[in-house]
């Protein structure tokens, strides 16, 4: 389908765009929803929370900042329990 025709129709009739895709288009624009559709078309997709998406990144940052004495502060900063932070570090 010609994207120019799609974009024109979407701009003229935004209320007709299916939910939640209208919200995605509102956040990222027409090109974002096209990329989203082209990449994931036909799949059932679960969208987790941002914390879940970036959880391992948070663990890595906490591990890098650990100095041997700041586990309580890092646990609080990154939203981990101290027990989970010890697991991240490989300690019982």
C-alpha positions as CSV (number, residue, x, y, z in Angstrom):
1,X,0.0,0.0,0.0
2,X,1.2,3.5,-0.8
3,X,2.3,5.1,2.4
4,X,1.5,8.6,1.2
5,X,-2.1,7.6,0.7
6,X,-2.2,5.9,4.1
7,X,-0.6,9.0,5.8
8,X,-3.1,11.3,4.1
9,X,-6.1,9.2,5.1
10,X,-4.7,8.9,8.7
11,X,-4.3,12.7,9.0
12,X,-7.7,13.3,7.6
13,X,-9.4,10.7,9.8
14,X,-7.3,10.2,13.0
15,X,-10.4,9.1,15.0
16,X,-10.7,6.0,12.8
17,X,-7.2,4.7,13.6
18,X,-7.5,1.5,15.7
19,X,-6.7,1.7,19.5
20,X,-4.0,1.5,20.8
21,X,-2.2,2.2,17.4
22,X,-3.6,5.7,17.4
23,X,-1.8,6.3,20.7
24,X,1.4,4.9,19.3
25,X,1.1,7.2,16.3
26,X,0.4,10.1,18.6
27,X,3.6,9.3,20.5
28,X,6.0,8.6,17.6
29,X,4.3,9.8,14.5
30,X,3.2,8.1,11.2
31,X,6.7,6.6,10.5
32,X,6.8,5.0,14.0
33,X,3.5,3.2,13.6
34,X,4.6,2.1,10.1
35,X,7.8,0.7,11.4
36,X,6.0,-1.0,14.3
37,X,3.5,-2.6,11.9
38,X,6.1,-3.7,9.4
39,X,8.3,-5.3,12.1
40,X,5.6,-6.9,14.2
41,X,2.7,-7.4,11.7
42,X,0.6,-10.4,12.5
43,X,2.1,-11.1,15.9
44,X,0.5,-11.0,19.3
45,X,2.7,-8.6,21.3
46,X,2.9,-8.1,25.0
47,X,4.4,-4.7,26.0
48,X,6.0,-4.9,29.4
49,X,6.7,-2.0,31.7
50,X,9.8,0.1,31.1
51,X,11.3,-1.3,34.3
52,X,11.0,-4.8,33.0
53,X,12.4,-3.8,29.6
54,X,15.5,-2.2,31.1
55,X,15.8,-4.4,34.2
56,X,19.1,-6.0,33.2
57,X,20.6,-2.6,32.3
58,X,19.8,-1.5,35.8
59,X,21.4,-4.6,37.2
60,X,24.6,-3.9,35.2
61,X,24.8,-0.3,36.3
62,X,24.3,-1.2,39.9
63,X,27.0,-3.9,39.6
64,X,29.4,-1.3,38.1
65,X,28.7,1.2,40.9
66,X,29.2,-1.3,43.7
67,X,32.3,-0.5,45.8
68,X,32.0,-3.2,48.4
69,X,30.2,-1.0,50.9
70,X,27.3,0.7,49.1
71,X,24.8,-2.1,48.6
72,X,22.0,-0.4,50.7
73,X,22.3,2.8,48.7
74,X,22.4,1.1,45.3
75,X,19.5,-1.2,46.3
76,X,17.4,1.9,47.0
77,X,18.6,3.9,44.0
78,X,17.8,1.1,41.5
79,X,14.7,-0.2,43.3
80,X,16.1,-3.6,44.3
81,X,15.7,-5.4,47.6
82,X,19.1,-5.9,49.3
83,X,18.6,-9.6,49.0
84,X,18.2,-9.3,45.2
85,X,21.2,-7.0,44.9
86,X,23.3,-9.7,46.7
87,X,22.1,-12.2,44.1
88,X,23.1,-9.8,41.3
89,X,26.6,-9.7,42.9
90,X,26.6,-13.6,43.2
91,X,26.6,-13.5,47.0
92,X,24.3,-15.4,49.3
